[in-house]
Amino acid sequence: MAAKPAAPAVEEATDAPKKGGNGLMIVLIVLVVILIGAVGGLAFMMMNQQHAANEGEHGAESSHQEEAYKPEDKAKAYSPAYKQFPSPAPGAAPQYFDLEQLVVNFKGEGKAKFLAIKLKMMTNYPEVVTELTNIKPLLINDISAALRKKTYTEMSADDAQEKLAAELLQIARASLESQKVYPDLLDKVLIERFVMQ
């Protein structure tokens, strides 16, 4: 009878490690599955956030591109490094800045030696007119310097006034930009008077 109790003890001893090993294995598998699920979930959330951020950027870019083509919303499209002005009301009349008449002597090439010119500058922003008023001496200096470099031949060409207006627009925009005003807010330079003598 002593042999019977010994057999169950051996059986119990062999069963106990099997159950413990299986339990440990199950726990490890469950932990690995949870870990994989957590890593996958984290990766999924990060990809969704990045996707949403990219869509937000593309949406902002496309809305900026659309706004950039509307003259009344032009102020919304430029860099915050420049002075910010409110957008003009839709259909608002353009604003003009009058620059007094300038008389300069230029390279006359034996013919006319003086150029008298009167300019108007057009913008949709009243604040830009104020900025132009503030830098008027700078404008007069820069424009006069550019005009003194001209020759009679250049100024008597058929398209001289259009070319000169485009050049003076770039000079005025550069002067505005030096004062942290977005240069494209100045739309045109108009030549009211152009006389060579």
C-alpha positions as CSV (number, residue, x, y, z in Angstrom):
1,M,0.0,0.0,0.0
2,A,2.9,2.2,0.4
3,A,3.4,2.1,-3.4
4,K,0.1,3.6,-4.2
5,P,0.6,6.9,-2.4
6,A,4.0,7.3,-4.0
7,A,2.6,7.2,-7.6
8,P,0.1,10.0,-7.1
9,A,2.9,12.1,-5.6
10,V,5.0,11.7,-8.7
11,E,2.0,12.5,-10.9
12,E,1.3,15.6,-8.9
13,A,4.9,16.6,-9.2
14,T,4.9,16.3,-13.0
15,D,1.5,18.0,-13.4
16,A,2.4,21.0,-11.3
17,P,5.2,22.1,-13.4
18,K,3.2,21.7,-16.6
19,K,0.3,23.8,-15.3
20,G,2.7,26.5,-14.1
21,G,4.6,26.5,-17.4
22,N,1.4,26.8,-19.4
23,G,0.2,29.6,-17.2
24,L,3.5,31.5,-17.6
25,M,3.4,30.9,-21.3
26,I,-0.2,32.2,-21.6
27,V,0.7,35.3,-19.5
28,L,3.7,36.0,-21.8
29,I,1.7,35.6,-24.9
30,V,-1.0,37.9,-23.6
31,L,1.6,40.5,-22.7
32,V,3.2,40.3,-26.1
33,V,-0.2,40.7,-27.8
34,I,-1.0,43.7,-25.6
35,L,2.4,45.2,-26.3
36,I,2.0,44.7,-30.1
37,G,-1.5,46.2,-29.9
38,A,-0.3,49.2,-27.9
39,V,2.6,49.9,-30.4
40,G,0.2,49.5,-33.4
41,G,-2.4,51.8,-31.8
42,L,0.3,54.4,-31.0
43,A,1.6,54.2,-34.6
44,F,-1.9,54.5,-35.9
45,M,-2.6,57.6,-33.8
46,M,0.6,59.3,-34.8
47,M,-0.1,58.7,-38.5
48,N,-3.6,60.1,-38.1
49,Q,-2.2,63.2,-36.4
50,Q,0.4,63.7,-39.1
51,H,-2.2,63.2,-41.8
52,A,-4.5,65.7,-40.2
53,A,-1.6,68.2,-39.9
54,N,-0.7,67.7,-43.6
55,E,-4.3,68.2,-44.6
56,G,-4.4,71.4,-42.5
57,E,-1.3,72.7,-44.2
58,H,-2.6,71.9,-47.7
59,G,-5.9,73.5,-46.8
60,A,-4.2,76.6,-45.5
61,E,-2.0,76.7,-48.6
62,S,-4.9,76.4,-51.0
63,S,-6.9,79.0,-49.1
64,H,-3.9,81.3,-49.1
65,Q,-3.5,80.7,-52.9
66,E,-7.2,81.5,-53.5
67,E,-7.1,84.6,-51.3
68,A,-3.9,85.8,-52.9
69,Y,-5.8,86.3,-56.2
70,K,-8.5,88.5,-54.7
71,P,-7.4,92.1,-54.6
72,E,-9.6,92.9,-51.6
73,D,-8.0,90.1,-49.6
74,K,-4.4,90.7,-50.7
75,A,-3.4,91.7,-47.1
76,K,-4.2,88.2,-45.8
77,A,-1.6,86.6,-48.1
78,Y,1.6,88.3,-47.1
79,S,4.2,87.4,-44.4
80,P,3.7,88.5,-40.8
81,A,7.2,90.0,-41.0
82,Y,5.5,93.1,-42.7
83,K,3.2,95.6,-41.1
84,Q,-0.3,94.2,-41.2
85,F,-3.2,96.3,-42.6
86,P,-6.9,95.4,-42.6
87,S,-8.3,94.4,-46.0
88,P,-10.2,97.1,-47.8
89,A,-13.9,96.8,-48.1
90,P,-15.0,94.9,-51.3
91,G,-15.5,97.4,-54.1
92,A,-13.7,100.2,-52.2
93,A,-12.3,102.9,-54.5
94,P,-8.5,102.9,-54.9
95,Q,-6.4,105.4,-53.0
96,Y,-3.8,107.7,-54.6
97,F,-0.6,109.3,-53.4
98,D,0.5,112.4,-55.3
99,L,4.2,112.9,-55.6
100,E,5.1,116.5,-56.4
101,Q,6.5,117.4,-59.8
102,L,10.2,116.5,-60.1
103,V,12.5,118.3,-62.5
104,V,15.8,116.6,-63.2
105,N,18.6,117.1,-65.7
106,F,19.5,114.0,-67.5
107,K,21.8,112.9,-70.3
108,G,20.4,115.0,-73.1
109,E,22.8,113.8,-75.8
110,G,22.9,117.3,-77.4
111,K,19.0,117.6,-77.3
112,A,16.6,118.1,-74.3
113,K,18.4,118.1,-71.0
114,F,15.6,118.5,-68.5
115,L,12.8,116.1,-67.6
116,A,9.7,117.3,-65.7
117,I,7.6,114.5,-64.4
118,K,4.6,114.3,-62.1
119,L,3.5,110.9,-60.5
120,K,0.6,109.3,-58.8
121,M,0.8,106.0,-56.9
122,M,-2.2,103.8,-56.6
123,T,-3.1,101.3,-53.9
124,N,-6.2,99.9,-52.3
125,Y,-4.9,100.6,-48.7
126,P,-5.2,104.0,-47.1
127,E,-2.4,102.9,-44.7
128,V,0.0,102.5,-47.6
129,V,-0.8,106.2,-48.6
130,T,0.2,107.2,-45.1
131,E,3.4,105.1,-45.3
132,L,4.2,106.8,-48.7
133,T,3.7,110.2,-47.1
134,N,6.1,109.2,-44.4
135,I,8.9,108.2,-46.8
136,K,8.3,111.0,-49.3
137,P,11.9,112.3,-49.1
138,L,13.3,108.8,-49.7
139,L,11.0,108.4,-52.7
140,I,12.0,111.7,-54.2
141,N,15.7,110.9,-53.7
142,D,15.5,107.4,-55.2
143,I,13.3,108.4,-58.1
144,S,15.4,111.5,-59.0
145,A,18.5,109.4,-58.9
146,A,17.0,106.9,-61.4
147,L,15.8,109.7,-63.7
148,R,19.2,111.3,-63.8
149,K,20.6,108.1,-65.3
150,K,18.2,108.2,-68.2
151,T,19.2,109.4,-71.7
152,Y,17.2,111.4,-74.3
153,T,17.2,108.3,-76.6
154,E,15.6,106.1,-73.8
155,M,13.0,108.8,-72.9
156,S,12.0,109.5,-76.4
157,A,11.2,105.9,-77.3
158,D,7.5,105.0,-78.0
159,D,7.2,102.8,-75.0
160,A,9.4,104.9,-72.7
161,Q,6.6,106.0,-70.3
162,E,5.3,102.4,-69.8
163,K,8.9,101.2,-69.1
164,L,9.6,104.2,-66.8
165,A,6.3,103.6,-64.8
166,A,7.3,100.0,-64.3
167,E,10.8,100.9,-63.2
168,L,9.5,103.6,-60.8
169,L,7.0,101.1,-59.4
170,Q,9.8,98.8,-58.4
171,I,11.7,101.7,-56.8
172,A,8.7,102.8,-54.8
173,R,8.0,99.2,-53.7
174,A,11.7,98.8,-52.6
175,S,11.3,102.0,-50.5
176,L,8.1,100.6,-48.9
177,E,9.7,97.3,-48.2
178,S,12.6,99.0,-46.4
179,Q,10.0,100.3,-44.0
180,K,8.4,96.9,-43.5
181,V,5.5,97.5,-45.7
182,Y,4.6,94.6,-48.1
183,P,5.6,96.0,-51.5
184,D,2.8,94.4,-53.6
185,L,0.3,96.5,-51.7
186,L,1.3,99.3,-54.0
187,D,-0.4,98.5,-57.3
188,K,0.7,101.1,-59.9
189,V,2.7,104.2,-60.6
190,L,0.9,106.6,-63.0
191,I,2.7,109.3,-64.9
192,E,0.5,112.4,-65.0
193,R,3.0,114.7,-66.6
194,F,6.1,113.9,-68.7
195,V,7.9,116.8,-70.4
196,M,11.4,117.0,-71.8
197,Q,13.1,120.3,-72.6
